[in-house]
Amino acid sequence: MFKKVLLGMLAVMALSGSMFAGVTTTTLSSTQKASLLFMYQEEKVARDVYYTLGKKYPTAKTFADIQLSEQQHVDAVEKLCIKYKVDISKVQESVVGVFVLPELQTLYNILLAQGSTSLLAGLKVGVAIEEKDIADILVAEVGMPSDVVSVFENLRAGSYSHLDAFT
């Protein structure tokens, strides 16, 4: 399990660090920018839920391991947001549990409440997060520039790996 998480982290790090060299920046529509902001915040939801549940269930290393991978996902999408001039000035990335998009704030609150009832419930929340992430990435990547699609494909691969770890 840890090996899968580590491989997913390395793949995202490799892409996020080197993929922008020599890539021409295109202008994204307001819908595409909103999609990038959503994905940036959704990756933060995963990271923050796993961080918080990892503190609640310290013997379940899955949360801690995957939370590290989710940070790499957050970083990769943040770089895309910066590249494509998506306004992320109101995002408080370092503050756990705070989101600029009300829909994702509500999602975080619900998932955390559900996952806090028991370790099994927490693992089920992990499954729900990864399934939602996979579905949302598939929608968000449609019509995006190739570098965004490439990052999203890696995020999706990571989510499948995380899904395996939670099940």
DSSP file (Angstrom, degrees, kcal/mol; ACC not computed):
  #  RESIDUE AA STRUCTURE BP1 BP2  ACC     N-H-->O    O-->H-N    N-H-->O    O-->H-N    TCO  KAPPA ALPHA  PHI   PSI    X-CA   Y-CA   Z-CA
    1    1 A M     >        0   0    0      0, 0.0     4,-2.2     0, 0.0     5,-0.2   0.000 360.0 360.0 360.0 -50.0    0.0    0.0    0.0
    2    2 A F  H  >  +     0   0    0      1,-0.2     4,-2.9     2,-0.2     5,-0.2   0.882 360.0  56.7 -61.0 -36.8    2.7    2.5    1.0
    3    3 A K  H  > S+     0   0    0      2,-0.2     4,-2.5     1,-0.2    -1,-0.2   0.907 107.1  48.5 -61.1 -42.1    4.6    1.6   -2.2
    4    4 A K  H  > S+     0   0    0      2,-0.2     4,-2.3     1,-0.2    -1,-0.2   0.920 112.7  48.0 -63.3 -44.1    1.5    2.5   -4.3
    5    5 A V  H  X S+     0   0    0     -4,-2.2     4,-2.4     1,-0.2    -2,-0.2   0.928 112.5  49.0 -62.3 -45.2    1.1    5.8   -2.5
    6    6 A L  H  X S+     0   0    0     -4,-2.9     4,-2.5     1,-0.2    -2,-0.2   0.908 110.7  50.0 -62.8 -43.0    4.8    6.6   -2.8
    7    7 A L  H  X S+     0   0    0     -4,-2.5     4,-2.2     1,-0.2    -1,-0.2   0.899 110.8  50.1 -62.8 -40.3    4.8    5.9   -6.6
    8    8 A G  H  X S+     0   0    0     -4,-2.3     4,-2.1     2,-0.2    -2,-0.2   0.910 110.9  49.2 -63.2 -42.2    1.7    8.1   -7.0
    9    9 A M  H  X S+     0   0    0     -4,-2.4     4,-2.6     1,-0.2    -2,-0.2   0.919 110.9  49.8 -62.9 -44.3    3.4   10.9   -5.1
   10   10 A L  H  X S+     0   0    0     -4,-2.5     4,-2.5     1,-0.2    -1,-0.2   0.889 109.2  51.9 -64.0 -39.2    6.6   10.6   -7.2
   11   11 A A  H  X S+     0   0    0     -4,-2.2     4,-2.1     2,-0.2    -1,-0.2   0.928 112.3  45.1 -63.4 -44.8    4.6   10.7  -10.5
   12   12 A V  H  X S+     0   0    0     -4,-2.1     4,-3.1     1,-0.2     5,-0.2   0.907 113.2  50.9 -66.1 -40.8    2.8   13.9   -9.5
   13   13 A M  H  X S+     0   0    0     -4,-2.6     4,-1.9     1,-0.2     5,-0.2   0.915 109.9  50.1 -62.6 -42.0    6.0   15.5   -8.3
   14   14 A A  H  X S+     0   0    0     -4,-2.5     4,-1.6    -5,-0.2     5,-0.3   0.923 115.7  42.2 -63.4 -43.7    7.8   14.6  -11.5
   15   15 A L  H  X S+     0   0    0     -4,-2.1     4,-2.2     1,-0.2     5,-0.2   0.933 114.7  48.7 -68.9 -45.3    5.0   16.1  -13.6
   16   16 A S  H  < S+     0   0    0     -4,-3.1    -1,-0.2     1,-0.2     4,-0.2   0.792 115.1  45.6 -69.7 -25.7    4.4   19.2  -11.5
   17   17 A G  H  < S+     0   0    0     -4,-1.9    -1,-0.2    -5,-0.2    -2,-0.2   0.819 128.4  17.6 -85.7 -31.3    8.1   20.0  -11.4
   18   18 A S  H >< S+     0   0    0     -4,-1.6     3,-1.1    -5,-0.2    -2,-0.2   0.574  98.9  85.2-119.7 -11.1    9.1   19.6  -15.0
   19   19 A M  T 3< S+     0   0    0     -4,-2.2    -3,-0.1    -5,-0.3    -1,-0.1   0.703  84.7  59.7 -73.3 -17.5    6.0   19.6  -17.2
   20   20 A F  T >  S+     0   0    0     -5,-0.2     3,-1.7    -4,-0.2     2,-0.3   0.612  74.3 112.7 -86.8 -10.4    5.7   23.3  -17.6
   21   21 A A  T <  S-     0   0    0     -3,-1.1     3,-0.1     1,-0.3    -3,-0.0  -0.456  94.5  -2.0 -64.1 122.8    9.2   23.8  -19.2
   22   22 A G  T 3  S+     0   0    0     -2,-0.3     2,-0.5     1,-0.2    -1,-0.3   0.542  96.9 135.6  76.8   7.5    8.7   24.9  -22.8
   23   23 A V    <   -     0   0    0     -3,-1.7     2,-0.3     1,-0.0    -1,-0.2  -0.772  53.8-129.6 -92.3 129.8    4.9   24.7  -22.6
   24   24 A T        -     0   0    0     -2,-0.5     2,-0.5    -3,-0.1    -3,-0.0  -0.588  23.0-124.3 -76.3 134.4    3.0   27.6  -24.2
   25   25 A T        -     0   0    0     -2,-0.3     2,-0.3   120,-0.0    -1,-0.1  -0.670  26.1-164.5 -81.9 127.8    0.4   29.1  -21.9
   26   26 A T        -     0   0    0     -2,-0.5     2,-0.5     0, 0.0     0, 0.0  -0.695  26.3-105.8-102.6 163.5   -3.1   29.3  -23.4
   27   27 A T        -     0   0    0     -2,-0.3     2,-0.3    58,-0.0    58,-0.1  -0.771  32.6-145.2 -90.9 131.3   -5.9   31.4  -22.0
   28   28 A L        -     0   0    0     -2,-0.5   116,-0.0    56,-0.3     2,-0.0  -0.666  16.4-115.2 -93.4 150.3   -8.5   29.5  -20.2
   29   29 A S     >  -     0   0    0     -2,-0.3     4,-2.5     1,-0.1     5,-0.2  -0.277  33.7-104.1 -71.2 167.4  -12.2   30.4  -20.2
   30   30 A S  H  > S+     0   0    0      1,-0.2     4,-2.3     2,-0.2     5,-0.1   0.858 124.2  53.7 -63.8 -33.5  -13.9   31.5  -17.0
   31   31 A T  H  > S+     0   0    0      2,-0.2     4,-2.0     1,-0.2    -1,-0.2   0.915 109.1  47.5 -66.1 -42.8  -15.5   28.0  -16.8
   32   32 A Q  H  > S+     0   0    0      2,-0.2     4,-2.2     1,-0.2    -2,-0.2   0.895 111.8  50.5 -65.5 -39.8  -12.1   26.3  -17.1
   33   33 A K  H  X S+     0   0    0     -4,-2.5     4,-2.5     2,-0.2    -2,-0.2   0.911 109.5  50.6 -63.6 -41.4  -10.6   28.5  -14.5
   34   34 A A  H  X S+     0   0    0     -4,-2.3     4,-2.4     1,-0.2    -1,-0.2   0.877 108.9  53.0 -62.8 -36.8  -13.5   27.8  -12.1
   35   35 A S  H  X S+     0   0    0     -4,-2.0     4,-2.5     2,-0.2    -2,-0.2   0.905 108.7  48.6 -64.2 -42.7  -12.9   24.1  -12.8
   36   36 A L  H  X S+     0   0    0     -4,-2.2     4,-2.6     2,-0.2    -2,-0.2   0.922 111.7  49.3 -64.0 -44.0   -9.2   24.4  -11.8
   37   37 A L  H  X S+     0   0    0     -4,-2.5     4,-2.5     1,-0.2     5,-0.2   0.918 111.0  50.8 -60.9 -42.9  -10.1   26.3   -8.7
   38   38 A F  H  X S+     0   0    0     -4,-2.4     4,-2.9     1,-0.2    -2,-0.2   0.936 111.6  46.4 -59.8 -47.5  -12.6   23.6   -7.8
   39   39 A M  H  X S+     0   0    0     -4,-2.5     4,-2.4     2,-0.2    -1,-0.2   0.889 110.7  53.6 -64.7 -38.1  -10.1   20.8   -8.3
   40   40 A Y  H  X S+     0   0    0     -4,-2.6     4,-1.3     1,-0.2    -1,-0.2   0.936 114.5  40.9 -59.3 -47.1   -7.5   22.7   -6.3
   41   41 A Q  H  X S+     0   0    0     -4,-2.5     4,-2.2     2,-0.2    -2,-0.2   0.853 111.8  55.9 -71.8 -34.2  -10.0   23.0   -3.4
   42   42 A E  H  X S+     0   0    0     -4,-2.9     4,-2.0     1,-0.2    -2,-0.2   0.896 106.4  50.4 -65.9 -38.7  -11.2   19.5   -3.8
   43   43 A E  H  X S+     0   0    0     -4,-2.4     4,-2.4     1,-0.2    -1,-0.2   0.869 109.5  52.2 -64.0 -35.1   -7.7   18.1   -3.4
   44   44 A K  H  X S+     0   0    0     -4,-1.3     4,-3.2     2,-0.2     5,-0.3   0.874 104.2  56.4 -67.6 -37.4   -7.4   20.3   -0.3
   45   45 A V  H  X S+     0   0    0     -4,-2.2     4,-2.8     2,-0.2     5,-0.3   0.954 109.4  46.2 -57.0 -49.2  -10.6   18.7    1.0
   46   46 A A  H  X S+     0   0    0     -4,-2.0     4,-2.6     1,-0.2     5,-0.3   0.948 114.3  47.3 -58.3 -49.5   -9.1   15.3    0.7
   47   47 A R  H  X S+     0   0    0     -4,-2.4     4,-2.4     1,-0.2    -1,-0.2   0.926 114.8  45.6 -58.8 -45.9   -5.8   16.4    2.3
   48   48 A D  H  X S+     0   0    0     -4,-3.2     4,-2.5     2,-0.2    -1,-0.2   0.885 112.9  49.0 -69.5 -39.4   -7.6   18.1    5.2
   49   49 A V  H  X S+     0   0    0     -4,-2.8     4,-3.0    -5,-0.3     5,-0.3   0.943 114.4  45.9 -63.9 -46.2  -10.0   15.3    5.9
   50   50 A Y  H  X S+     0   0    0     -4,-2.6     4,-2.2    -5,-0.3    -2,-0.2   0.883 112.2  51.6 -65.6 -37.5   -7.2   12.7    5.8
   51   51 A Y  H  X S+     0   0    0     -4,-2.4     4,-1.5    -5,-0.3    -1,-0.2   0.951 114.4  42.7 -60.6 -49.3   -5.0   14.9    8.1
   52   52 A T  H  X S+     0   0    0     -4,-2.5     4,-1.7     1,-0.2    -2,-0.2   0.907 116.3  46.2 -68.0 -42.7   -7.8   15.3   10.6
   53   53 A L  H  X S+     0   0    0     -4,-3.0     4,-2.8     1,-0.2    -1,-0.2   0.842 107.7  59.1 -69.1 -31.2   -8.8   11.7   10.6
   54   54 A G  H  < S+     0   0    0     -4,-2.2    -1,-0.2    -5,-0.3    -2,-0.2   0.859 106.6  47.3 -63.0 -35.2   -5.2   10.7   10.8
   55   55 A K  H  < S+     0   0    0     -4,-1.5    -1,-0.2     1,-0.2    -2,-0.2   0.861 113.9  47.5 -71.8 -36.1   -4.9   12.6   14.1
   56   56 A K  H  < S+     0   0    0     -4,-1.7    -2,-0.2     1,-0.3    -1,-0.2   0.870 124.5  30.9 -71.9 -36.7   -8.2   11.0   15.3
   57   57 A Y  S >< S+     0   0    0     -4,-2.8     3,-1.7     3,-0.1    -1,-0.3  -0.639  70.6 167.1-121.7  71.4   -7.0    7.4   14.3
   58   58 A P  T 3  S+     0   0    0      0, 0.0    -1,-0.1     0, 0.0    -2,-0.1   0.702  73.3  60.2 -65.2 -19.5   -3.2    7.5   14.7
   59   59 A T  T 3  S+     0   0    0      1,-0.1     2,-1.2     2,-0.1     3,-0.1   0.676  87.5  80.3 -81.0 -14.8   -2.9    3.7   14.4
   60   60 A A    X>  -     0   0    0     -3,-1.7     3,-1.0     1,-0.2     4,-0.6  -0.743  61.6-176.8 -91.5  91.6   -4.4    3.8   10.9
   61   61 A K  H 3>  +     0   0    0     -2,-1.2     4,-2.9     1,-0.2     5,-0.3   0.658  66.5  83.5 -66.0 -16.8   -1.4    4.9    8.9
   62   62 A T  H 3> S+     0   0    0      1,-0.2     4,-2.6     2,-0.2     5,-0.3   0.905  89.9  49.9 -54.9 -44.3   -3.5    5.0    5.7
   63   63 A F  H <> S+     0   0    0     -3,-1.0     4,-2.2    -6,-0.2    -1,-0.2   0.934 113.1  45.1 -62.3 -46.7   -4.7    8.5    6.4
   64   64 A A  H  X S+     0   0    0     -4,-0.6     4,-1.4     2,-0.2    -2,-0.2   0.919 114.8  48.2 -64.6 -43.8   -1.2    9.9    7.2
   65   65 A D  H  X S+     0   0    0     -4,-2.9     4,-1.2     1,-0.2     3,-0.2   0.934 115.8  42.5 -62.8 -46.8    0.3    8.2    4.1
   66   66 A I  H  X S+     0   0    0     -4,-2.6     4,-2.8    -5,-0.3    -1,-0.2   0.821 105.7  63.5 -73.9 -29.9   -2.4    9.4    1.7
   67   67 A Q  H  X S+     0   0    0     -4,-2.2     4,-1.6    -5,-0.3    -1,-0.2   0.880 101.7  52.2 -59.6 -37.0   -2.5   12.9    3.2
   68   68 A L  H  X S+     0   0    0     -4,-1.4     4,-1.2    -3,-0.2    -1,-0.2   0.904 110.1  47.9 -65.1 -40.9    1.1   13.3    2.1
   69   69 A S  H  X S+     0   0    0     -4,-1.2     4,-1.7     1,-0.2     3,-0.3   0.899 107.7  55.5 -65.8 -41.0    0.2   12.3   -1.4
   70   70 A E  H  X S+     0   0    0     -4,-2.8     4,-2.8     1,-0.2    -1,-0.2   0.837 101.1  58.8 -62.4 -32.2   -2.8   14.6   -1.4
   71   71 A Q  H  X S+     0   0    0     -4,-1.6     4,-2.6     1,-0.2    -1,-0.2   0.903 104.5  50.7 -62.8 -38.7   -0.5   17.5   -0.5
   72   72 A Q  H  X S+     0   0    0     -4,-1.2     4,-2.2    -3,-0.3    -2,-0.2   0.877 109.6  50.7 -64.8 -36.3    1.4   16.7   -3.8
   73   73 A H  H  X S+     0   0    0     -4,-1.7     4,-2.3     2,-0.2     5,-0.3   0.931 109.8  49.7 -64.9 -45.7   -1.9   16.8   -5.6
   74   74 A V  H  X S+     0   0    0     -4,-2.8     4,-2.5   -31,-0.2    -2,-0.2   0.935 111.8  49.0 -57.3 -47.3   -2.7   20.2   -4.1
   75   75 A D  H  X S+     0   0    0     -4,-2.6     4,-2.1     1,-0.2    -1,-0.2   0.890 109.6  51.6 -61.7 -40.9    0.7   21.5   -5.1
   76   76 A A  H  X S+     0   0    0     -4,-2.2     4,-1.4     1,-0.2    -1,-0.2   0.916 113.9  42.4 -64.7 -43.6    0.3   20.2   -8.7
   77   77 A V  H  X S+     0   0    0     -4,-2.3     4,-2.6     1,-0.2    -1,-0.2   0.857 110.0  58.0 -73.4 -33.5   -3.1   21.9   -9.2
   78   78 A E  H  X S+     0   0    0     -4,-2.5     4,-2.5    -5,-0.3    -2,-0.2   0.919 104.2  52.2 -59.5 -42.2   -1.9   25.1   -7.4
   79   79 A K  H  X S+     0   0    0     -4,-2.1     4,-2.6     1,-0.2    -1,-0.2   0.887 109.3  49.5 -61.8 -38.4    0.9   25.3  -10.0
   80   80 A L  H  X S+     0   0    0     -4,-1.4     4,-2.7     2,-0.2    -1,-0.2   0.919 109.2  52.1 -64.8 -42.8   -1.7   25.0  -12.8
   81   81 A C  H  <>S+     0   0    0     -4,-2.6     5,-3.1     1,-0.2    -2,-0.2   0.915 112.4  45.5 -59.1 -43.1   -3.8   27.7  -11.1
   82   82 A I  H ><5S+     0   0    0     -4,-2.5     3,-1.3     3,-0.2    -2,-0.2   0.938 112.9  50.3 -65.2 -46.9   -0.8   30.0  -11.0
   83   83 A K  H 3<5S+     0   0    0     -4,-2.6    -2,-0.2     1,-0.3    -1,-0.2   0.902 116.5  40.2 -58.7 -42.6    0.2   29.3  -14.6
   84   84 A Y  T 3<5S-     0   0    0     -4,-2.7   -56,-0.3    -5,-0.1    -1,-0.3   0.217 113.8-114.7 -96.9  15.2   -3.3   29.9  -15.9
   85   85 A K  T < 5 +     0   0    0     -3,-1.3     2,-0.5     1,-0.2    -3,-0.2   0.867  51.2 168.4  57.5  43.2   -3.9   33.0  -13.7
   86   86 A V      < -     0   0    0     -5,-3.1     2,-0.8    -6,-0.2    -1,-0.2  -0.755  43.0-114.0 -83.0 130.8   -6.7   31.5  -11.6
   87   87 A D        +     0   0    0     -2,-0.5     3,-0.1     1,-0.2    -5,-0.1  -0.543  52.7 153.6 -72.0 106.9   -7.4   33.8   -8.6
   88   88 A I    >   +     0   0    0     -2,-0.8     3,-1.3     1,-0.1    -1,-0.2   0.085  33.3 116.5-116.5  20.1   -6.4   31.7   -5.6
   89   89 A S  T 3  S+     0   0    0      1,-0.3    -1,-0.1     3,-0.1    -2,-0.1   0.761  75.8  49.7 -63.4 -25.9   -5.6   34.7   -3.4
   90   90 A K  T 3  S+     0   0    0     -3,-0.1     2,-0.3     2,-0.0    -1,-0.3   0.539  85.0 108.4 -91.0  -6.7   -8.4   33.9   -1.0
   91   91 A V    <   -     0   0    0     -3,-1.3     2,-0.8     1,-0.1     3,-0.2  -0.552  54.8-159.2 -73.6 129.5   -7.4   30.3   -0.5
   92   92 A Q    >   +     0   0    0     -2,-0.3     3,-1.6     6,-0.3     6,-0.3  -0.720  17.8 173.2-106.8  78.9   -5.8   29.6    2.9
   93   93 A E  T 3  S+     0   0    0     -2,-0.8    -1,-0.2     1,-0.3     5,-0.1   0.840  73.8  53.2 -59.9 -35.4   -4.0   26.4    2.0
   94   94 A S  T 3  S+     0   0    0     -3,-0.2     2,-0.7     2,-0.1    -1,-0.3   0.574  90.8  87.1 -79.9  -6.7   -2.2   26.2    5.3
   95   95 A V  S X  S-     0   0    0     -3,-1.6     3,-1.2     3,-0.1     2,-0.2  -0.839  79.0-134.7 -97.4 114.4   -5.4   26.4    7.3
   96   96 A V  T 3  S+     0   0    0     -2,-0.7     3,-0.1     1,-0.2    -2,-0.1  -0.466  82.7  12.2 -70.0 129.8   -7.0   23.0    7.7
   97   97 A G  T 3  S+     0   0    0     -2,-0.2     2,-0.5     1,-0.2    -1,-0.2   0.593  94.9 114.9  86.4  11.8  -10.7   22.8    7.1
   98   98 A V    <   +     0   0    0     -3,-1.2     2,-0.3    -6,-0.3    -6,-0.3  -0.971  37.5 174.8-120.4 127.6  -11.2   26.2    5.5
   99   99 A F        -     0   0    0     -2,-0.5     6,-0.1    -8,-0.1    -8,-0.0  -0.958  33.0-145.0-133.8 147.0  -12.4   26.5    1.9
  100  100 A V  S    S+     0   0    0     -2,-0.3    -1,-0.1     1,-0.1     3,-0.1   0.728  87.0  74.4 -82.8 -22.9  -13.3   29.4   -0.4
  101  101 A L  S >> S-     0   0    0      1,-0.2     4,-2.0   -64,-0.1     3,-0.8  -0.825  73.7-149.9 -94.6 116.6  -16.0   27.4   -2.2
  102  102 A P  H 3> S+     0   0    0      0, 0.0     4,-2.6     0, 0.0     5,-0.2   0.848  95.5  58.4 -54.5 -37.7  -19.1   27.0    0.0
  103  103 A E  H 3> S+     0   0    0      1,-0.2     4,-2.0     2,-0.2     5,-0.1   0.891 110.3  42.8 -59.1 -40.5  -19.9   23.6   -1.7
  104  104 A L  H <> S+     0   0    0     -3,-0.8     4,-2.5     2,-0.2    -1,-0.2   0.792 109.8  56.4 -80.5 -27.3  -16.6   22.2   -0.7
  105  105 A Q  H  X S+     0   0    0     -4,-2.0     4,-2.3     2,-0.2    -2,-0.2   0.939 110.9  45.3 -63.3 -45.6  -16.7   23.7    2.8
  106  106 A T  H  X S+     0   0    0     -4,-2.6     4,-2.5     2,-0.2    -2,-0.2   0.918 112.1  51.6 -62.6 -44.5  -20.0   21.9    3.3
  107  107 A L  H  X S+     0   0    0     -4,-2.0     4,-2.9    -5,-0.2     5,-0.3   0.932 109.7  49.6 -58.8 -46.5  -18.6   18.7    1.8
  108  108 A Y  H  X S+     0   0    0     -4,-2.5     4,-2.8     1,-0.2     5,-0.3   0.942 111.2  49.1 -57.1 -49.1  -15.6   18.9    4.2
  109  109 A N  H  X S+     0   0    0     -4,-2.3     4,-2.0     1,-0.2    -1,-0.2   0.902 114.1  45.4 -59.7 -43.2  -17.9   19.4    7.2
  110  110 A I  H  X S+     0   0    0     -4,-2.5     4,-2.6     2,-0.2    -1,-0.2   0.941 114.4  47.3 -66.3 -48.1  -20.1   16.4    6.3
  111  111 A L  H  X S+     0   0    0     -4,-2.9     4,-2.9     1,-0.2    -2,-0.2   0.900 112.3  49.7 -62.8 -41.0  -17.2   14.1    5.5
  112  112 A L  H  X S+     0   0    0     -4,-2.8     4,-1.3    -5,-0.3    -1,-0.2   0.916 111.5  48.6 -65.1 -42.0  -15.4   14.9    8.7
  113  113 A A  H  < S+     0   0    0     -4,-2.0     4,-0.3    -5,-0.3     3,-0.3   0.930 114.9  45.5 -62.6 -44.6  -18.5   14.4   10.8
  114  114 A Q  H >< S+     0   0    0     -4,-2.6     3,-1.1     1,-0.2     4,-0.3   0.923 114.4  47.6 -64.1 -44.4  -19.2   11.0    9.1
  115  115 A G  H 3< S+     0   0    0     -4,-2.9     7,-0.4     1,-0.2     3,-0.4   0.662 101.8  65.5 -73.3 -16.3  -15.5    9.9    9.4
  116  116 A S  T 3< S+     0   0    0     -4,-1.3    -1,-0.2    -3,-0.3    -2,-0.2   0.524  83.5  75.0 -84.5  -5.7  -15.3   10.8   13.0
  117  117 A T  S <  S-     0   0    0     -3,-1.1     2,-0.3    -4,-0.3    -1,-0.2   0.831 113.4 -22.1 -78.4 -30.8  -17.8    8.3   14.2
  118  118 A S     >  -     0   0    0     -3,-0.4     4,-2.2    -4,-0.3    -1,-0.3  -0.974  62.1-102.6-167.6 164.0  -15.5    5.3   13.8
  119  119 A L  H  > S+     0   0    0     -2,-0.3     4,-2.4     2,-0.2     5,-0.2   0.915 122.0  52.0 -61.5 -42.8  -12.4    4.1   12.0
  120  120 A L  H  > S+     0   0    0      1,-0.2     4,-2.2     2,-0.2    -1,-0.2   0.920 109.6  49.2 -60.5 -43.1  -14.5    2.0    9.6
  121  121 A A  H  > S+     0   0    0      1,-0.2     4,-2.0     2,-0.2    -1,-0.2   0.884 109.3  53.5 -63.1 -37.5  -16.6    5.1    8.9
  122  122 A G  H  X S+     0   0    0     -4,-2.2     4,-1.9    -7,-0.4    -2,-0.2   0.901 108.4  48.7 -62.9 -41.9  -13.4    7.1    8.3
  123  123 A L  H  X S+     0   0    0     -4,-2.4     4,-1.9     2,-0.2    -1,-0.2   0.878 109.5  52.7 -65.7 -37.6  -12.2    4.5    5.8
  124  124 A K  H  X S+     0   0    0     -4,-2.2     4,-2.4     2,-0.2    -2,-0.2   0.871 106.5  53.5 -65.0 -36.7  -15.6    4.7    4.1
  125  125 A V  H  X S+     0   0    0     -4,-2.0     4,-2.8     2,-0.2    -2,-0.2   0.904 105.4  54.5 -63.2 -40.9  -15.2    8.4    3.9
  126  126 A G  H  X S+     0   0    0     -4,-1.9     4,-2.2     2,-0.2    -2,-0.2   0.909 108.5  48.4 -58.1 -42.7  -11.8    7.9    2.2
  127  127 A V  H  X S+     0   0    0     -4,-1.9     4,-2.6     2,-0.2    -2,-0.2   0.932 111.7  49.6 -61.9 -46.2  -13.5    5.7   -0.4
  128  128 A A  H  X S+     0   0    0     -4,-2.4     4,-2.3     1,-0.2     5,-0.2   0.903 110.4  50.3 -61.6 -42.1  -16.2    8.3   -1.0
  129  129 A I  H  X S+     0   0    0     -4,-2.8     4,-2.7     1,-0.2    -1,-0.2   0.942 112.7  45.6 -61.3 -48.1  -13.6   11.1   -1.4
  130  130 A E  H  X S+     0   0    0     -4,-2.2     4,-2.4     1,-0.2    -2,-0.2   0.886 112.3  50.6 -67.5 -38.3  -11.6    9.1   -3.9
  131  131 A E  H  X S+     0   0    0     -4,-2.6     4,-2.0     2,-0.2    -1,-0.2   0.915 113.3  46.0 -64.2 -41.6  -14.6    8.1   -5.9
  132  132 A K  H  X S+     0   0    0     -4,-2.3     4,-2.8    -5,-0.2     5,-0.2   0.912 111.7  52.1 -65.2 -42.6  -15.8   11.7   -6.1
  133  133 A D  H  X S+     0   0    0     -4,-2.7     4,-2.5    -5,-0.2     5,-0.2   0.921 109.0  49.7 -60.7 -45.3  -12.4   12.9   -7.0
  134  134 A I  H  X S+     0   0    0     -4,-2.4     4,-1.9     1,-0.2    -1,-0.2   0.934 113.9  45.4 -59.9 -47.3  -12.1   10.4   -9.9
  135  135 A A  H  X S+     0   0    0     -4,-2.0     4,-1.5     1,-0.2    -2,-0.2   0.913 114.1  48.3 -63.8 -43.2  -15.5   11.4  -11.2
  136  136 A D  H  X S+     0   0    0     -4,-2.8     4,-2.8     1,-0.2    -1,-0.2   0.867 109.1  52.8 -68.4 -36.2  -14.8   15.1  -10.9
  137  137 A I  H  X S+     0   0    0     -4,-2.5     4,-2.1    -5,-0.2    -1,-0.2   0.914 105.4  55.1 -64.2 -42.2  -11.4   14.9  -12.6
  138  138 A L  H  < S+     0   0    0     -4,-1.9     4,-0.4    -5,-0.2    -1,-0.2   0.887 114.3  40.5 -58.6 -39.1  -13.0   13.1  -15.6
  139  139 A V  H >< S+     0   0    0     -4,-1.5     3,-1.0     1,-0.2    -2,-0.2   0.914 114.1  52.5 -73.8 -44.2  -15.4   16.0  -16.0
  140  140 A A  H 3< S+     0   0    0     -4,-2.8    -2,-0.2     1,-0.2    -1,-0.2   0.788 102.3  58.0 -66.7 -29.5  -12.9   18.8  -15.3
  141  141 A E  T >< S+     0   0    0     -4,-2.1     3,-1.9    -5,-0.2    -1,-0.2   0.657  76.0 113.7 -79.7 -13.3  -10.3   17.6  -17.8
  142  142 A V  T <  S-     0   0    0     -3,-1.0    -3,-0.0    -4,-0.4    -4,-0.0  -0.398  92.8  -0.2 -62.7 123.6  -12.7   17.8  -20.8
  143  143 A G  T 3  S+     0   0    0      1,-0.3    -1,-0.3    -2,-0.2    -2,-0.1   0.479  99.8 135.0  78.6   3.1  -11.5   20.6  -23.2
  144  144 A M    <   -     0   0    0     -3,-1.9    -1,-0.3     1,-0.1    -3,-0.1  -0.429  65.0 -89.8 -80.9 157.7   -8.5   21.5  -21.0
  145  145 A P    >>  -     0   0    0      0, 0.0     4,-2.3     0, 0.0     3,-0.5  -0.232  44.1-103.7 -60.5 158.6   -5.0   22.1  -22.4
  146  146 A S  H 3> S+     0   0    0      1,-0.2     4,-2.4     2,-0.2     5,-0.1   0.810 119.3  55.3 -60.1 -33.4   -2.7   19.0  -22.6
  147  147 A D  H 3> S+     0   0    0      2,-0.2     4,-1.9     1,-0.2    -1,-0.2   0.885 109.5  47.0 -69.3 -35.3   -0.6   19.9  -19.6
  148  148 A V  H <> S+     0   0    0     -3,-0.5     4,-2.9     2,-0.2    -2,-0.2   0.930 112.2  50.0 -67.8 -45.4   -3.8   20.2  -17.4
  149  149 A V  H  X S+     0   0    0     -4,-2.3     4,-2.7     1,-0.2    -2,-0.2   0.901 109.1  53.1 -59.0 -41.4   -5.1   16.9  -18.7
  150  150 A S  H  X S+     0   0    0     -4,-2.4     4,-1.7     2,-0.2    -1,-0.2   0.925 111.3  44.5 -61.8 -45.7   -1.7   15.3  -18.0
  151  151 A V  H  X S+     0   0    0     -4,-1.9     4,-2.4     1,-0.2    -2,-0.2   0.931 113.7  50.9 -63.3 -45.0   -1.7   16.4  -14.4
  152  152 A F  H  X S+     0   0    0     -4,-2.9     4,-2.7     1,-0.2    -2,-0.2   0.875 106.3  54.7 -62.8 -37.2   -5.4   15.4  -14.0
  153  153 A E  H  X S+     0   0    0     -4,-2.7     4,-2.2     1,-0.2    -1,-0.2   0.904 110.1  47.1 -61.9 -39.8   -4.6   11.9  -15.4
  154  154 A N  H  X S+     0   0    0     -4,-1.7     4,-2.4     2,-0.2    -2,-0.2   0.890 110.9  51.2 -68.0 -38.7   -1.9   11.6  -12.7
  155  155 A L  H  X S+     0   0    0     -4,-2.4     4,-2.4     2,-0.2    -2,-0.2   0.919 110.4  49.7 -62.9 -41.9   -4.3   12.8  -10.0
  156  156 A R  H  X S+     0   0    0     -4,-2.7     4,-2.2     2,-0.2    -2,-0.2   0.914 109.6  50.6 -63.8 -42.6   -6.8   10.2  -11.2
  157  157 A A  H  X S+     0   0    0     -4,-2.2     4,-2.0     1,-0.2    -1,-0.2   0.908 110.7  50.3 -60.8 -41.4   -4.2    7.4  -11.1
  158  158 A G  H  X S+     0   0    0     -4,-2.4     4,-2.6     1,-0.2    -2,-0.2   0.898 107.9  53.2 -62.4 -40.3   -3.3    8.5   -7.6
  159  159 A S  H  X S+     0   0    0     -4,-2.4     4,-2.7     2,-0.2    -2,-0.2   0.887 106.8  51.5 -64.3 -38.8   -7.0    8.4   -6.6
  160  160 A Y  H  X S+     0   0    0     -4,-2.2     4,-2.1     2,-0.2    -1,-0.2   0.910 110.8  48.9 -62.7 -40.6   -7.3    4.9   -7.9
  161  161 A S  H  X S+     0   0    0     -4,-2.0     4,-1.9     2,-0.2    -2,-0.2   0.913 112.2  48.0 -63.5 -42.9   -4.3    3.9   -5.8
  162  162 A H  H  X S+     0   0    0     -4,-2.6     4,-2.3     1,-0.2    -2,-0.2   0.897 107.9  55.5 -64.8 -39.7   -5.8    5.7   -2.7
  163  163 A L  H  X S+     0   0    0     -4,-2.7     4,-1.8     1,-0.2    -1,-0.2   0.914 107.1  50.2 -59.0 -43.6   -9.1    3.9   -3.3
  164  164 A D  H  < S+     0   0    0     -4,-2.1    -1,-0.2     1,-0.2    -2,-0.2   0.903 109.2  52.0 -59.8 -41.5   -7.3    0.6   -3.3
  165  165 A A  H  < S+     0   0    0     -4,-1.9    -2,-0.2     1,-0.2    -1,-0.2   0.885 111.0  46.7 -65.2 -38.0   -5.6    1.5    0.0
  166  166 A F  H  <        0   0    0     -4,-2.3    -1,-0.2     1,-0.2    -2,-0.2   0.782 360.0 360.0 -76.5 -25.7   -8.9    2.4    1.6
  167  167 A T     <        0   0    0     -4,-1.8    -1,-0.2    -5,-0.2    -2,-0.2   0.471 360.0 360.0 -92.9 360.0  -10.7   -0.7    0.5
